[in-house]
Structures are given as C-alpha cells and as structure tokens.
C-alpha cells in the first residue's frame, strides 16, 4: 500500500514540475527581476516662501517643464524642452562640489499652481506633460560625456546667437548661430518700451544683431545687463530718443541662445521629432541615458 502511494506521489510531482522543466528547457533558467531603483530626490527652494522642500526629481522636473513651456505646443516641442530641463538638472548634480549641499532654486509649478494656471484644461495638459516627460525618460544631452549647457528662449530675432560671441568662450562649440526665420513673423516678435534717461549708445553687437555693450556717459554695461535692468523682452534692441525719454524697440523674446521654442514648434509641425529639433539647435551633442553619464563621472 505504501509503495502505491509513493508511486502516486511521484506522478503528482512530475505533473506539477513538468511545466517548469519545459520552460527552463526552452528559455533557460529563470532570473529574478532586478530590484526597483529608488527614485532620485532633490532639495528645492519653494518660490512662495523660500522653504526648502525635498521632492522627487521627476516631480521637480515636470514642474519646471510646466512653467517653462506652453502645453498648447506640439508634443515633440515639449519633449525637446523636457530633455533640456532634465539636462540642466543633471548638469548641476554632476558639477556639485563634494560636501556641498545642492539646492535647486529654479522656479517650478506645483500641482496646485498647474490647476490654477490651466483651469479646465488641467487633465488634458497634465497628461501631455507626463507623456513628454516619460517618453524622454532618463535622456539628457551630453557633450564629451558631460551634461551639456542647454539654454533656450521663447523666440529669437531670426537666428540664434553664437556662444563664442555672446559669452566670450570656446567652451560651448555646439552653440552656433542657426537660422530661425519663422521667429521674425511670430506674435510679439517686436515690442517697445519707454525708459528713463537719454544718451544711451549701443557700442557693440554680435553677428546675430544682439547687443553686447551699451554706454551712457561714462557708464558702460553689457547688453544683457541693460536688458535685465529695464526688464526688456530681448537682448536684441534699438534705441530712439523722444521727449527726454528713450524708446527701446526689442526683437525676439529672451537672450537668443540655444533653442528657440517658437522655431522648435515650427519644426515639430513640419514633422520633425524632438531628437531632430535638439540636434538642430545643439549640433555636436548626443542624447544619452543618465545612468551612463553618472557612471562615467563616478
């Protein structure tokens, strides 16, 4: 009787084990899934009350992306901006000095601020935001195996600036002047503002037409400082005196370096994907996985 039950037990074991044996025979031994990597956290400064907050890198990055570009734009334009935002975050992380606490101070939208800004479009825009961030997941622009410097602006005066001229350095050879003809006809391409004082004189411009140096009497300042002082729309401007005031006429929105969001949008509507857009504005850089870069810098 005992031998009979042992026989039945062996048969039952084989019936249970057979599917596993066949699977191993066909696919090889089973492997355990790698442990889930913990989400990277960053320290950020709240824009409302300067409190220090700890939040996930993804939440912070998506908040920056939401603030820096319109969700009405093409998904490929938003993806390009997502890669730029992520690149900037990791550039700061890899350049952090040992023992130094890294705090991100760039403004970003919280979910509450997104709801306030987007109103009835909240669900639609948040899904688009998430899609752009996830579909560029872990990809950043690198140059010589380091996160690249990836500036951007709303629109240019018709071409981007060369970093060697604008910044006076050969450090960013991938920031060349490229054509952005679509920017010339964009809404708000030209704006004017009245400022106090007269006697301003533009003394130096770069090849793209942006002001490098401006003088008033004995005081000389660079073009970007003048733009910031008077809160001008662009660093490309002309001056006209009128009734003891100066009228500043600007062209473009922003500093004119790197990617023009408006031109990127035109490219996306023509069928270009985000990789092609980034290559146009940052030719010489490559998209890489974050893990590769961090491993190389360890």
Helices and strands as residue ranges (DSSP letters): H 2-27, E 41-45, E 52-56, H 57-68, H 75-94, E 103-104, H 111-118, G 119-121, H 122-134, E 139-143, E 146-147, E 152-153, H 163-167, G 181-185, E 190-196, E 200-205, E 211-216, E 219-222, H 223-229, E 237-242, E 245-251, E 259-260, H 261-269, H 274-281, E 286-289, H 290-297
